[in-house]
Amino acid sequence: MLAHRTTLFTASGTALARASARAASAKGRDIIDLSAGEISANLPSTISEGAIDAIRRGINGYTDTIGMAELRQALAHKLSQETGQAYSFEEIAVTGGAKQALFNATLVLLDPGDQVIVPAPYWSTFAAQVLLAGAQPVSVDTRENGYVPNIADIESALTPRTRAIVVNTPNNPTGAVYDDQTLVAIAELALAHDLWVIFDECYGAFTHQGRRHRSIVSLVPQIRSRTITVNSFSKSLAMTGWRIGYMAAPAAVVSAVKALQSHSTSNPNVIAQHAVLHHLQNGDREAEAILREQLTAARSLGLEILSKLKDVDLPAAEGGFYLYLDLSRLLGSSNSVWAGKTADDVAAALLEETGVVVVPGTVFGDPTGLRLSYGGLPDRLRAGCHRLVAFLDTRNDRNLVVGARQ
Ligand code: PLP
């Protein structure tokens, strides 16, 4: 009844985790949702003022398919400042969130049968979109290398059909921030093998512990003609529901995206475009700095509580707002009640017994990880982490004692 393409994907795992949190809450359970990929914070006043002003002015029509020229110009200016490379508005397309920018990129760049390198663990949408374009995601495991890809591993995954590599830094789900050396090596590899780089910097505003986010384009300017930079305001200004993202790419790619978007969604919401334009023209980077401060405090709080975990090392969590736990020791030890289980089992039991919702790494191509978001309210984070620690540690102790007696 349905097209073959519907067999290529399931609903996003993070959306499923969110739905199960809401369903359990609706049944009256005390649920702590640490699965959300968003920050609890007030909207910057420049965003609300821009939106209200646009509504008051009676703005309600279509805009150019890939966004108003003034907004594209303002984004080109922002990106030029961030990268040190001069971008023009012809190289910018405004989209319904970063997700649409990424989907547009896969549809205009990939042919059926092409392959795309996706370092794993990966945000599952990367793989799903590649499949939807008829191409094949090729995952390269980064777990043994601090969640940053090893260049030799990427090199050995290349085939004559490789067309692109996805680079997501700071990374969802791992919180890893790629070092300059890795970014330079990826750019050199892409140049040598004629690959596109899909550079997702949605979490670029949030780095911690002195780490700094760098655009691959600033480090290796020659890669610019082969790079699709993707970003959005969803995370950087805590406005996920407004759906404004953008891509920066060579003008020919942007033209193709414009044609594609003209047949799919047309322009992103006009009021949201005005809100972001007003923010770019009148705001400063203060709103991001406030969120960064909030996240840095939340990160420390989460890490401090999780440091009590016995069989799980603390994550580096250098960027974004995720704590990604490596459960491989816990799942792999014959002394553990979790021996032979997966992160799915842990996440399901955690929800069942404690009401804490997290995202199992299986969703990200890694059955040994567990993602906790620290974007939410500190009290919930504190309570959720305490419950997680008590659950993982005591359950293990209790069951081992019972097991020893038998
Ligand atoms: N890219 C990454 C790595 C993400 O984690 C997300 C959202 O979670 C997105 C893109 C999509 O962002 P948006 O809400 O702007 O579509």
Boltz pocket constraint, residues with backbone or C-beta under 6 A from the ligand:
constraints:
  - pocket:
      binder: B
      contacts: [[A, 37], [A, 96], [A, 97], [A, 98], [A, 99], [A, 100], [A, 123], [A, 168], [A, 170], [A, 172], [A, 200], [A, 202], [A, 231], [A, 232], [A, 233], [A, 234], [A, 235], [A, 240], [A, 244], [A, 245]]
      max_distance: 6.0
